[in-house]
Amino acid sequence: MANDGDLDLNALNDDELVQQMHDDLYDGLKEEIEEGVNILLKRGWTPYDVLTKALVEGMRIVGIDFRDGILFVPEVLLAANAMKAGMFILRPLLAETGAPKVGKMVIGTVKGDIHDIGKNLVSMMMEGAGFEVIDLGINNPVEKYLEAIEEHQPDILGMSALLTTTMPYMKVVIDAMIEKGIRNDYVVLVGGAPLNEAFAQSVGADAYCRDAAVAVETAKQFMSKRQGSALAKK
């Protein structure tokens, strides 16, 4: 069901509207997503249901097609921006209702590197998957990562690099975490064009994520493992 701009979203029933929102997200239609979110809220949907059923599910479809090479970075950025517009409405409402989060992630590009398109995409896709994301931006020294870990107590630390010269800095951060005795408390995911699985292992990361869709899948897998072991301890 493509939205040609003349479609009256109010005239759709809930199931049709959610399906239309998936399509609108896929097409990166920001205003239509804002309108859809507001309509569902007016109809009595909880902010969490709007987030998971309309936005997260829509971004899941985007993520699959991105992973499979059907969608490309510019299209995914448009979809993620549309999702962010919906999140802007939902975020304060979610905070009020204390809605559950999948997990929390601190992410940033490492010191000496100012590339952020890939990192921004991961941030948006992670947020779209229901994670709380603290984005530290670019050019982050080890102190900035450690401060953010202490302040936000995330489940996951994500580091990005696009230059071969800045890649080794990921080990500096991980070594500092080992020194402080906190390495095993966090999942460390790394990504960026010049990286690979072998590099991630060599610096002591938990996993290498080749793109944003893989980052989301990997993060979810680690969270379900963590939650599983937490339940087992109870």
SVG drawing of the C-alpha trace seen along z (x, -y; Angstrom):
<svg xmlns="http://www.w3.org/2000/svg" viewBox="-12 -16 60 37">
<polyline fill="none" stroke="black" stroke-width="0.4" points="0.0,0.0 2.0,-3.0 1.2,-6.4 0.7,-8.8 0.2,-11.8 -3.6,-11.8 -4.3,-8.9 -6.3,-9.7 -4.5,-7.9 -7.5,-8.6 -9.7,-6.5 -7.6,-3.3 -8.3,-0.8 -5.5,-0.1 -4.1,2.9 -4.1,1.0 -2.6,-2.0 0.3,0.0 0.9,1.6 0.9,-1.8 3.4,-3.1 5.7,-0.2 5.5,-1.3 5.9,-4.9 9.0,-4.2 10.4,-2.1 9.9,-5.1 11.4,-7.5 8.2,-9.6 8.7,-11.6 5.5,-13.6 3.3,-10.6 5.1,-8.7 4.5,-11.6 0.8,-11.7 0.5,-7.9 2.0,-8.0 -0.3,-10.7 -3.4,-8.9 -2.5,-5.6 -1.9,-7.5 -5.3,-9.3 -6.9,-5.9 -5.6,-4.8 -2.5,-2.9 0.2,-2.8 3.4,-4.6 5.2,-1.2 2.9,0.5 3.2,-2.3 7.0,-2.0 7.2,1.8 4.4,2.6 4.6,-0.4 8.2,-1.7 10.4,1.2 8.7,3.7 8.9,1.3 12.7,0.7 13.2,4.5 11.9,4.8 14.2,2.0 17.1,3.7 16.5,7.1 16.4,5.4 19.5,3.4 21.3,6.6 20.2,8.3 21.3,5.5 17.8,4.4 18.1,1.0 21.2,-1.1 22.7,-3.6 20.9,-6.8 17.5,-5.0 18.1,-3.6 19.1,-7.0 15.8,-8.4 13.9,-5.6 15.9,-6.1 15.2,-9.9 11.4,-9.2 11.7,-6.8 13.4,-9.5 10.6,-11.9 8.2,-9.3 10.5,-8.6 10.6,-12.4 6.9,-12.2 7.1,-8.9 10.3,-9.4 8.8,-11.6 5.7,-9.5 7.8,-6.3 9.8,-7.9 6.6,-8.7 5.2,-5.2 8.5,-3.6 8.2,-1.4 10.7,1.5 13.9,1.1 15.6,3.9 18.9,2.6 21.2,-0.4 24.2,-1.2 27.0,-3.8 28.5,-4.3 31.1,-6.6 33.8,-6.9 37.3,-6.5 40.0,-9.2 41.5,-10.6 38.5,-9.6 35.8,-12.0 33.7,-9.7 30.2,-9.2 27.7,-8.1 28.1,-4.4 27.9,-5.1 24.9,-7.4 23.2,-4.6 23.9,-2.1 22.6,-4.5 19.4,-5.1 18.8,-1.4 19.5,-0.5 17.1,-3.1 14.6,-1.8 15.0,1.7 14.0,0.4 17.5,-0.2 18.3,-3.4 21.4,-4.9 23.9,-7.4 25.9,-8.6 29.2,-10.2 29.8,-11.5 33.3,-11.5 37.0,-11.6 36.5,-10.1 39.5,-9.5 39.5,-6.6 38.5,-8.9 35.3,-9.8 34.3,-6.2 35.1,-5.4 33.2,-8.4 30.1,-7.4 30.3,-3.8 30.4,-5.0 27.6,-7.5 25.2,-5.5 26.0,-1.9 25.1,-0.5 24.8,3.1 26.8,2.5 29.8,0.4 30.0,-0.3 33.2,-1.7 33.5,-2.7 36.5,-3.6 36.9,-4.2 40.6,-4.8 43.2,-2.0 45.3,-4.4 42.6,-4.8 41.5,-1.2 44.2,-0.2 42.7,-2.8 39.9,-0.3 42.4,1.9 43.5,-1.1 39.9,-1.5 39.4,2.3 42.8,2.5 41.7,-0.4 38.5,1.4 40.5,4.5 42.8,2.4 39.8,1.0 38.4,4.6 35.1,3.7 35.7,5.4 33.5,8.4 30.6,6.2 29.9,5.0 29.5,6.3 31.9,4.6 30.9,4.4 33.2,2.8 32.6,1.8 33.8,-0.2 34.8,0.5 38.5,1.6 37.7,3.9 37.0,7.6 36.3,10.6 40.0,11.3 40.8,7.7 37.8,7.7 39.2,10.8 42.8,9.5 41.7,6.3 39.5,8.3 36.0,7.2 33.0,9.5 32.0,9.1 32.6,7.3 29.5,5.9 29.9,5.3 26.9,3.0 24.0,1.5 21.6,4.4 24.2,6.9 24.9,4.6 21.2,4.8 21.0,8.5 24.2,9.1 23.2,6.7 19.8,8.5 21.5,11.9 23.9,10.7 21.0,9.1 18.9,12.3 22.0,14.2 22.6,11.7 18.9,11.6 18.9,15.4 21.9,15.7 20.4,13.0 17.2,15.0 19.2,18.1 20.9,16.4 17.6,15.4"/>
</svg>
